[in-house]
């Protein structure tokens, strides 16, 4: 399997290359590709606003999180850490933030505003360093880091093993009796390296085409 540098971001060209590799090694992924065509590249702008949006997406539907995020963007223009910190708890709860998400989002904003965290510098670092730095912040765990690495930084081999939609998609795709756990997902997907982020996009593509 062709190795690619960990820091290389996915492009349309490398996404296509990754899809071809995956289709050759996994007939179920090949079937998704044949049936549905290639998945969108699904990218987001790196930075505070995207990371805040991913925090809002923890444990809730993307639609619910997006509604809160859109309300926030209507109140705070531009959405910077400094501007975010001007809102009090009452205002944030009115926008739709839970108590926990207020705490997590404020922690992130404070870390950036006080120069404890530099997201633009982080972009150029290896995945392990990024994970360590972001997970120092309360409320940021592996899933949040995975989605940021995969969507904002476009790293090619990140696999969000804690993502519910991916677990559901893989259970259905592989006809498994039970939904795979994050540990099982980690083991089941090793042969997709170094293109696991491309496989994740295929699985989301499959999940979204099979609405409950």
C-alpha positions as CSV (number, residue, x, y, z in Angstrom):
1,X,0.0,0.0,0.0
2,X,1.3,3.4,-0.9
3,X,2.4,5.4,2.2
4,X,1.7,9.1,2.2
5,X,3.1,11.6,4.7
6,X,1.0,12.0,7.8
7,X,1.0,15.8,7.4
8,X,-0.2,15.8,3.8
9,X,-3.8,17.1,3.6
10,X,-6.4,15.4,1.5
11,X,-7.1,16.9,-1.9
12,X,-9.6,15.8,-4.5
13,X,-6.8,13.9,-6.2
14,X,-5.6,12.1,-3.1
15,X,-9.2,11.4,-2.1
16,X,-9.7,9.7,-5.4
17,X,-6.4,7.7,-5.0
18,X,-7.5,6.7,-1.5
19,X,-10.9,5.5,-2.7
20,X,-9.3,3.3,-5.4
21,X,-6.9,1.7,-2.8
22,X,-9.8,1.1,-0.4
23,X,-12.1,-0.4,-3.1
24,X,-9.3,-2.8,-4.0
25,X,-8.8,-4.1,-0.5
26,X,-12.4,-4.1,0.8
27,X,-15.3,-5.3,-1.3
28,X,-17.9,-3.7,1.0
29,X,-16.3,-0.2,0.6
30,X,-16.1,-0.9,-3.2
31,X,-19.9,-1.6,-3.2
32,X,-20.6,1.8,-1.5
33,X,-18.4,3.5,-4.1
34,X,-20.1,1.7,-7.0
35,X,-23.6,2.4,-5.6
36,X,-23.3,5.9,-4.3
37,X,-20.3,7.3,-6.1
38,X,-17.5,9.1,-4.2
39,X,-18.3,10.9,-1.0
40,X,-18.0,14.7,-0.6
41,X,-14.5,15.7,0.7
42,X,-16.4,17.5,3.6
43,X,-14.0,20.2,4.7
44,X,-14.2,23.0,7.3
45,X,-12.1,26.1,7.9
46,X,-9.5,25.4,10.5
47,X,-9.7,27.7,13.6
48,X,-11.7,28.6,16.7
49,X,-15.2,28.7,15.1
50,X,-14.9,25.2,13.6
51,X,-13.6,23.7,16.9
52,X,-16.4,25.4,18.8
53,X,-18.9,24.0,16.4
54,X,-17.5,20.5,16.8
55,X,-17.9,20.9,20.6
56,X,-21.5,21.9,20.1
57,X,-21.9,18.7,18.0
58,X,-20.8,16.4,20.9
59,X,-23.7,14.0,21.9
60,X,-26.3,15.8,19.8
61,X,-27.5,15.7,16.2
62,X,-25.5,17.8,13.7
63,X,-28.7,19.7,12.8
64,X,-29.3,20.7,16.5
65,X,-25.7,21.8,16.9
66,X,-25.8,23.7,13.6
67,X,-28.9,25.6,14.7
68,X,-27.2,26.7,17.9
69,X,-24.0,27.6,16.0
70,X,-26.0,29.7,13.5
71,X,-27.7,31.6,16.2
72,X,-24.3,32.3,17.8
73,X,-23.0,33.6,14.5
74,X,-26.0,35.9,14.2
75,X,-25.1,37.4,17.6
76,X,-21.3,37.5,17.4
77,X,-19.7,38.9,14.3
78,X,-17.0,38.0,13.7
79,X,-16.9,34.8,15.8
80,X,-13.5,35.2,17.6
81,X,-12.5,33.9,21.0
82,X,-12.3,37.5,22.3
83,X,-15.8,38.3,21.1
84,X,-17.2,35.0,22.4
85,X,-15.9,35.8,25.9
86,X,-18.1,38.9,26.0
87,X,-21.2,36.8,26.3
88,X,-22.5,35.8,29.7
89,X,-24.1,32.5,30.8
90,X,-27.7,33.9,30.3
91,X,-26.9,35.0,26.8
92,X,-25.3,31.7,25.9
93,X,-28.1,29.7,27.4
94,X,-30.6,31.8,25.4
95,X,-28.7,30.9,22.2
96,X,-29.0,27.2,23.1
97,X,-25.7,26.3,25.0
98,X,-25.9,23.7,27.8
99,X,-24.1,24.5,31.0
100,X,-21.3,22.0,30.0
101,X,-20.9,23.4,26.5
102,X,-20.6,26.9,28.0
103,X,-17.8,25.7,30.2
104,X,-16.0,23.8,27.4
105,X,-16.4,26.7,24.8
106,X,-15.2,29.3,27.3
107,X,-12.2,27.2,28.2
108,X,-11.3,26.9,24.5
109,X,-11.8,30.7,23.9
110,X,-9.8,31.6,27.0
111,X,-6.9,29.3,26.0
112,X,-6.7,30.9,22.6
113,X,-7.2,34.5,23.8
114,X,-4.5,34.1,26.4
115,X,-2.0,32.5,23.9
116,X,-1.9,29.1,25.7
117,X,-3.2,27.6,22.4
118,X,-2.3,28.6,18.9
119,X,-4.4,26.7,16.4
120,X,-2.6,28.0,13.4
121,X,0.7,26.7,14.7
122,X,-1.0,23.4,15.6
123,X,-2.0,22.9,12.0
124,X,1.7,22.1,11.1
125,X,2.3,19.6,13.8
126,X,1.9,15.8,13.9
127,X,-1.3,14.2,14.9
128,X,0.0,13.0,18.3
129,X,1.0,16.6,19.3
130,X,-2.3,18.0,18.1
131,X,-4.2,15.4,20.1
132,X,-2.2,16.0,23.2
133,X,-2.5,19.8,23.0
134,X,-6.2,19.9,22.4
135,X,-7.1,17.2,25.0
136,X,-5.5,19.4,27.7
137,X,-8.7,21.4,27.4
138,X,-11.7,20.3,29.4
139,X,-14.5,18.9,27.2
140,X,-12.2,18.1,24.3
141,X,-11.7,14.3,23.9
142,X,-10.7,12.0,21.1
143,X,-13.9,12.3,19.0
144,X,-13.7,16.1,18.9
145,X,-10.0,16.0,18.0
146,X,-10.7,13.3,15.3
147,X,-13.4,15.4,13.6
148,X,-11.1,18.5,13.7
149,X,-8.2,16.5,12.2
150,X,-10.4,14.9,9.6
151,X,-12.6,17.8,8.5
152,X,-10.5,21.0,9.3
153,X,-7.0,19.7,8.8
154,X,-7.9,17.1,6.2
155,X,-5.5,14.5,7.6
156,X,-5.8,11.3,5.5
157,X,-5.6,8.5,8.2
158,X,-7.7,9.8,11.1
159,X,-10.6,7.5,12.1
160,X,-13.2,8.7,14.5
161,X,-13.8,5.4,16.3
162,X,-16.1,7.0,18.8
163,X,-18.5,8.2,16.1
164,X,-22.0,6.7,16.3
165,X,-22.9,7.1,12.7
166,X,-19.8,5.3,11.6
167,X,-20.4,2.4,14.0
168,X,-24.0,2.1,12.7
169,X,-22.9,2.2,9.1
170,X,-20.2,-0.4,9.7
171,X,-22.6,-2.7,11.5
172,X,-25.0,-2.6,8.6
173,X,-22.3,-2.8,5.9
174,X,-20.7,-5.8,7.4
175,X,-23.9,-7.5,8.6
176,X,-22.7,-7.6,12.3
177,X,-25.0,-8.8,15.0
178,X,-24.1,-6.0,17.3
179,X,-22.8,-2.5,16.9
180,X,-19.0,-2.5,17.1
181,X,-17.4,-0.7,20.0
182,X,-14.7,1.9,19.6
183,X,-12.0,-0.6,20.5
184,X,-13.5,-3.1,17.9
185,X,-13.6,-0.4,15.3
186,X,-10.0,0.5,15.9
187,X,-9.1,-3.2,15.2
188,X,-11.4,-3.7,12.3
189,X,-10.0,-0.7,10.3
190,X,-6.3,-1.2,10.6
191,X,-6.1,-2.7,7.1
192,X,-7.5,0.6,5.7
193,X,-4.4,2.5,6.7
194,X,-3.2,5.0,5.6
195,X,-6.6,6.0,4.2
196,X,-8.9,5.6,7.2
197,X,-10.2,9.2,6.9
198,X,-11.3,8.4,3.3
199,X,-13.0,5.2,4.6
200,X,-14.7,7.3,7.3
201,X,-16.1,9.6,4.6
202,X,-17.4,6.6,2.7
203,X,-19.1,5.3,5.8
204,X,-20.8,8.6,6.5
205,X,-21.8,8.7,2.8
206,X,-23.4,5.3,3.3
207,X,-25.0,6.2,6.6
208,X,-26.6,9.4,5.1
209,X,-28.0,7.5,2.2
210,X,-29.8,5.1,4.5
211,X,-31.9,7.4,6.7
212,X,-33.8,5.7,9.5
